[in-house]
Amino acid sequence: MRKVVHFEIPADDLERAKSFYGSIFGWDLQTMSMPGGDYTVVKTTPVDEQTQLPSEPGAINGGMMQRDDRIPSPVITIDVDAIDDALAEIEARGGTVVTPRTALPGMGVFAYFTDPEGNVLGLWETT
């Protein structure tokens, strides 16, 4: 059984979205430059300072990014052992790759896919 480890919220206006979510839910929002554009790290729960993983069992943190045609709505991200194997199985069962294996140096790799229902989801592999 694979667990959900991350969420992402795309936005047309990142500053407006950050203001909205930060003021309502008290989330800690930190924007950083990443390959492909700015990315806002969303902390909904405290993290272990060494691993940067949620310190509360079952809790997840997320991110916000500029909305585009590939990622039009919120995304949940699922942890896998091997993204390449997961993408091959997804395609064999009727899904499609939206964004292929992409490295985030020192962190891991991610990919986006659509399921047969048209939903966009993410995959994460810690390296």
C-alpha positions as CSV (number, residue, x, y, z in Angstrom):
1,M,0.0,0.0,0.0
2,R,1.4,3.4,-1.0
3,K,0.8,6.5,1.0
4,V,0.0,10.1,0.0
5,V,3.0,12.2,0.9
6,H,2.4,15.7,-0.6
7,F,-0.2,17.9,-2.2
8,E,0.0,20.8,-4.6
9,I,-2.4,23.7,-5.3
10,P,-2.0,25.5,-8.6
11,A,-2.9,29.2,-8.7
12,D,-3.4,31.8,-11.3
13,D,-2.2,34.5,-8.8
14,L,0.3,33.0,-6.4
15,E,0.3,36.0,-4.1
16,R,-3.5,36.0,-3.8
17,A,-3.5,32.2,-3.1
18,K,-0.7,32.6,-0.5
19,S,-2.6,35.3,1.2
20,F,-5.8,33.3,1.1
21,Y,-4.5,30.0,2.5
22,G,-2.0,31.6,4.9
23,S,-4.6,33.9,6.5
24,I,-7.3,31.2,6.8
25,F,-5.3,28.2,7.8
26,G,-2.2,29.7,9.3
27,W,0.1,27.7,6.9
28,D,3.8,28.7,6.7
29,L,4.4,29.6,3.1
30,Q,7.9,29.9,1.7
31,T,8.6,30.7,-1.9
32,M,11.8,29.6,-3.6
33,S,13.2,29.5,-7.1
34,M,13.1,26.0,-8.6
35,P,13.8,24.6,-12.1
36,G,10.8,25.6,-14.1
37,G,9.8,28.6,-12.0
38,D,8.9,29.7,-8.4
39,Y,7.5,27.1,-6.0
40,T,5.9,27.9,-2.7
41,V,6.5,25.3,0.0
42,V,3.4,24.9,2.2
43,K,4.0,23.7,5.7
44,T,0.7,22.7,7.3
45,T,2.4,20.9,10.2
46,P,5.8,21.1,12.0
47,V,8.7,19.2,10.4
48,D,11.7,17.4,11.7
49,E,14.6,19.9,11.2
50,Q,16.9,17.2,9.9
51,T,14.7,15.4,7.4
52,Q,12.2,18.2,6.7
53,L,9.4,15.6,6.9
54,P,6.3,16.1,9.0
55,S,6.9,15.3,12.7
56,E,3.3,14.4,13.2
57,P,2.2,10.9,12.1
58,G,-0.1,11.0,9.1
59,A,0.4,14.7,8.4
60,I,1.5,16.0,5.0
61,N,2.8,19.2,3.7
62,G,2.6,20.6,0.2
63,G,3.3,23.3,-2.3
64,M,1.8,25.9,-4.6
65,M,2.8,26.7,-8.1
66,Q,1.7,28.7,-11.1
67,R,-1.3,27.0,-12.8
68,D,-0.7,25.7,-16.3
69,D,-2.5,23.5,-18.8
70,R,-0.7,20.4,-17.5
71,I,-1.7,20.9,-13.9
72,P,-5.1,22.7,-13.8
73,S,-6.3,21.5,-10.4
74,P,-5.0,20.4,-7.0
75,V,-2.7,17.3,-7.1
76,I,-2.1,14.6,-4.5
77,T,1.3,12.9,-4.7
78,I,2.0,9.3,-3.9
79,D,5.3,7.8,-2.7
80,V,6.7,5.0,-4.8
81,D,9.9,2.9,-4.7
82,A,10.7,3.4,-8.4
83,I,9.1,6.1,-10.5
84,D,10.1,4.5,-13.8
85,D,8.4,1.2,-12.8
86,A,5.3,3.0,-11.6
87,L,5.0,5.1,-14.8
88,A,5.3,1.9,-16.9
89,E,2.5,0.3,-15.0
90,I,0.4,3.4,-15.2
91,E,0.7,3.5,-18.9
92,A,0.0,-0.2,-19.2
93,R,-3.2,0.3,-17.3
94,G,-4.5,3.2,-19.3
95,G,-2.9,6.2,-17.7
96,T,-0.7,8.7,-19.4
97,V,2.5,10.5,-18.4
98,V,2.1,14.3,-18.0
99,T,5.6,15.1,-16.8
100,P,8.3,12.4,-16.9
101,R,10.8,11.6,-14.2
102,T,12.3,14.9,-13.1
103,A,15.1,15.2,-10.5
104,L,15.2,17.6,-7.6
105,P,18.9,17.3,-6.7
106,G,19.5,16.2,-3.1
107,M,15.8,15.4,-2.5
108,G,14.3,12.9,-5.0
109,V,12.5,12.7,-8.3
110,F,8.9,13.4,-9.2
111,A,6.5,12.8,-12.1
112,Y,2.9,13.7,-13.0
113,F,0.4,11.4,-14.6
114,T,-3.3,11.3,-15.5
115,D,-5.4,8.3,-14.5
116,P,-8.0,6.9,-16.9
117,E,-10.6,9.3,-15.4
118,G,-8.6,12.3,-16.4
119,N,-7.3,13.2,-12.9
120,V,-3.7,14.5,-12.6
121,L,-1.7,13.0,-9.8
122,G,1.9,13.0,-8.8
123,L,4.5,10.4,-7.9
124,W,7.5,10.9,-5.6
125,E,10.6,8.8,-5.2
126,T,13.1,9.7,-2.5
127,T,16.7,9.3,-3.6
